[in-house]
Amino acid sequence: MKRRGGNIVAATLTRGAMRDMTGENAGPPNLMGEEDVLRLKLDELRSRHRALDDAISALEATVAGRSSLDLRRLKKQKLALKDEIRRLSDILTPDIIA
């Protein structure tokens, strides 16, 4: 890829990098499809939601925790996770009008 008397920058690039520059191969090949990635993300969010539910229950069991700022913060996080779970579920489960 060297040019005589010209730009030798191309000679320093790897073959893959040159393909990336031309748009032929933008990044490593995907081993997982988009749906698989979304399902993994959904599983992770559900796990975090359960963990927050356990933390909220434990905090509510304490006398000081019933009116604490931490409790409200955890509940807001749990609600945000629930919204994200619903959004991803809607993406994975298309609306079919019968």
C-alpha positions in Angstrom: 0.0 0.0 0.0 3.0 2.3 -0.2 3.1 5.0 -2.8 6.5 5.9 -4.2 7.3 9.4 -3.1 3.8 9.8 -1.8 2.0 9.4 1.5 3.1 6.4 3.4 0.5 6.6 6.2 -1.6 3.9 4.5 1.3 1.6 4.9 1.2 1.9 8.7 -2.5 1.1 8.9 -3.6 -2.5 9.3 -5.8 -4.0 6.7 -8.8 -4.0 9.1 -8.3 -0.4 10.0 -8.4 0.6 6.4 -11.6 -1.3 5.9 -13.0 0.6 8.9 -12.1 3.9 7.3 -14.0 3.0 4.2 -17.0 1.8 6.1 -16.7 -1.8 5.0 -16.1 -3.2 8.4 -17.1 -0.8 11.2 -15.9 -2.7 14.3 -15.6 -6.3 15.4 -18.2 -8.8 14.2 -21.3 -9.1 16.4 -21.5 -12.5 18.0 -24.9 -11.7 19.5 -27.9 -10.2 17.8 -29.6 -7.1 18.9 -32.5 -9.1 20.4 -30.1 -11.2 22.4 -28.4 -8.1 23.8 -31.8 -6.6 24.8 -32.8 -9.9 26.5 -29.6 -9.9 28.5 -30.1 -6.2 29.5 -33.7 -7.0 30.5 -32.5 -9.9 32.7 -29.9 -7.6 34.3 -32.6 -4.9 35.0 -35.0 -7.5 36.5 -32.2 -8.7 38.8 -31.4 -5.2 39.9 -35.1 -4.5 40.4 -35.4 -7.6 42.7 -32.3 -6.5 44.6 -33.8 -3.0 45.1 -37.0 -4.6 46.3 -35.1 -6.6 48.9 -33.2 -3.5 50.0 -36.4 -1.5 50.3 -38.0 -4.2 52.4 -35.0 -4.4 54.7 -35.0 -0.6 55.1 -38.7 -0.5 55.8 -38.3 -3.1 58.5 -36.2 -0.7 60.5 -37.9 2.1 62.6 -35.6 4.8 61.2 -36.0 3.6 57.6 -39.7 4.1 57.4 -39.4 7.8 56.8 -35.9 8.1 55.5 -34.6 9.9 52.4 -32.8 6.7 51.4 -36.1 4.9 51.2 -37.5 7.4 48.8 -34.3 7.4 46.7 -34.4 3.5 46.5 -38.1 3.6 45.5 -37.4 6.2 42.7 -34.6 4.0 41.4 -36.9 0.9 41.5 -39.5 2.9 39.6 -37.0 4.0 37.0 -35.9 0.4 36.5 -39.5 -0.7 36.2 -40.0 1.9 33.4 -36.9 0.7 31.6 -37.9 -3.0 31.9 -41.3 -2.1 30.4 -39.7 -0.2 27.6 -37.3 -3.1 26.7 -40.2 -5.6 27.0 -42.2 -3.5 24.6 -39.3 -3.5 22.1 -38.9 -7.3 22.4 -42.6 -8.0 22.2 -44.1 -6.3 19.2 -47.7 -5.0 19.3 -49.7 -7.3 17.0 -53.2 -6.1 16.3 -55.4 -9.0 15.6 
